[in-house]
Amino acid sequence: MSFSGFTLSFIKSIEESSSRIQSWAEIKKKEADTAVIEAKAVENEEQHKIDGLLRQFKSLQYQRGVVSRVNNCNSSDDGGLKEQRENLENKQKRLEEDIALLDTRKKVEQSKLDEVLAEESVYRLKALEIRGKKTRNRREQEHYS
């Protein structure tokens, strides 16, 4: 970057601010990425558990079907299966809420990042305006000299 016409301390201040903003943005992006990765890992783990429970459920259904055919009995005890299904649905709902919460957090962090980047743009524009004024003033002084 070229900052002709500015004091060294002002240039250093701008560079330090820009560096801090960039570092902060990188940290927040890493945090958001980590949160998403963790959420996906939890989702995968829970989905694996759900898949295992579904396999057990199908196995139980098959076993009960075979038993009822052997005994020629049409009675069924679905209370346990219904409870398991409700538990799994509740667990899935909680996981979906967790994912929604993490998505919301990510959006908030992105919003903060966008605000900081917009603020940085404003400061850059102000710096350019000041630089332009200084250049015009210098030219006017040279013109009158």
C-alpha positions in Angstrom: 0.0 0.0 0.0 1.1 3.5 -0.7 0.3 6.1 1.9 2.1 9.2 0.7 1.2 12.4 2.5 0.4 10.8 5.8 2.4 10.7 9.0 4.3 7.6 9.8 2.2 7.1 13.0 -1.0 7.4 11.1 0.1 4.9 8.5 1.2 2.5 11.3 -2.1 3.0 13.0 -4.0 2.1 9.8 -1.8 -0.9 9.2 -2.2 -2.2 12.8 -5.9 -1.7 12.7 -6.1 -3.5 9.4 -4.0 -6.3 10.7 -6.1 -6.6 13.9 -9.3 -6.7 11.9 -7.9 -9.3 9.6 -6.7 -11.4 12.5 -10.0 -11.1 14.3 -11.8 -12.1 11.1 -9.6 -15.1 10.6 -10.1 -16.2 14.2 -13.9 -15.8 13.9 -14.0 -17.7 10.6 -11.9 -20.5 12.1 -14.3 -20.6 15.1 -17.3 -20.7 12.8 -15.7 -23.4 10.7 -14.9 -25.4 13.8 -18.5 -25.1 15.1 -19.8 -26.3 11.7 -17.4 -29.2 11.7 -18.3 -30.2 15.2 -22.0 -29.9 14.4 -21.6 -32.2 11.4 -19.6 -34.7 13.5 -22.3 -34.7 16.1 -24.9 -35.1 13.4 -23.0 -38.0 11.8 -22.5 -39.7 15.1 -26.2 -39.3 16.0 -27.3 -40.5 12.6 -25.1 -43.5 13.0 -26.8 -44.2 16.3 -30.2 -43.7 14.7 -29.3 -46.1 11.9 -28.2 -48.7 14.4 -31.5 -48.3 16.3 -33.4 -48.6 13.0 -31.6 -51.8 12.2 -32.5 -53.1 15.7 -36.1 -52.0 15.1 -36.3 -53.9 11.8 -34.8 -56.9 13.4 -37.3 -56.8 16.2 -40.1 -56.4 13.7 -38.9 -59.4 11.8 -38.5 -61.5 14.9 -42.0 -60.5 16.1 -43.4 -61.2 12.7 -41.8 -64.7 12.7 -43.0 -65.4 16.2 -46.5 -64.3 15.5 -46.7 -66.5 12.4 -45.3 -69.5 14.3 -47.8 -69.0 17.1 -50.6 -67.9 14.8 -51.1 -65.0 17.1 -52.2 -61.6 15.9 -51.5 -59.7 19.2 -48.8 -57.2 19.1 -46.9 -55.3 21.7 -46.0 -52.0 20.0 -45.6 -49.9 23.2 -41.9 -50.4 23.3 -41.4 -49.7 19.6 -43.6 -46.6 19.8 -41.6 -45.3 22.7 -38.3 -45.9 20.9 -39.6 -44.2 17.8 -40.7 -41.2 19.9 -37.4 -41.1 21.6 -35.6 -41.2 18.3 -37.8 -38.5 16.9 -37.2 -36.3 19.9 -33.5 -36.9 19.7 -33.6 -36.0 16.0 -35.5 -32.8 16.8 -33.0 -31.8 19.4 -30.1 -32.3 16.9 -31.9 -30.3 14.3 -32.3 -27.5 16.9 -28.6 -27.7 17.8 -27.7 -27.4 14.1 -30.1 -24.4 13.7 -28.4 -22.8 16.7 -25.0 -23.3 15.3 -26.1 -21.9 11.9 -27.5 -18.9 13.7 -24.2 -18.4 15.6 -22.3 -18.6 12.3 -24.6 -16.0 10.8 -24.1 -13.7 13.7 -20.3 -14.1 13.5 -20.5 -13.5 9.7 -22.6 -10.4 10.4 -20.0 -9.1 12.8 -17.3 -9.7 10.3 -19.3 -7.9 7.6 -19.7 -4.9 9.9 -16.0 -4.8 10.7 -15.1 -5.0 7.0 -17.7 -2.3 6.2 -16.1 -0.1 9.0 -12.7 -0.7 7.6 -13.9 0.4 4.1 -15.3 3.6 5.7 -11.9 4.3 7.3 -10.2 3.7 4.0 -12.5 6.1 2.2 -11.9 8.7 4.9 -8.1 8.2 4.6 -8.4 8.6 0.8 -10.4 11.8 1.2 -7.8 13.2 3.6 -5.0 12.2 1.3 -6.9 14.0 -1.6 -7.4 17.1 0.5 -3.7 17.2 1.5 -2.7 16.7 -2.2 -5.0 19.6 -3.3 -3.7 21.8 -0.5 -0.1 21.1 -1.4 -0.8 21.9 -5.1 -2.5 25.1 -4.1 0.4 26.1 -2.0 2.8 25.3 -4.8 0.6 27.3 -7.2 0.7 30.4 -4.9 4.4 30.0 -4.2 
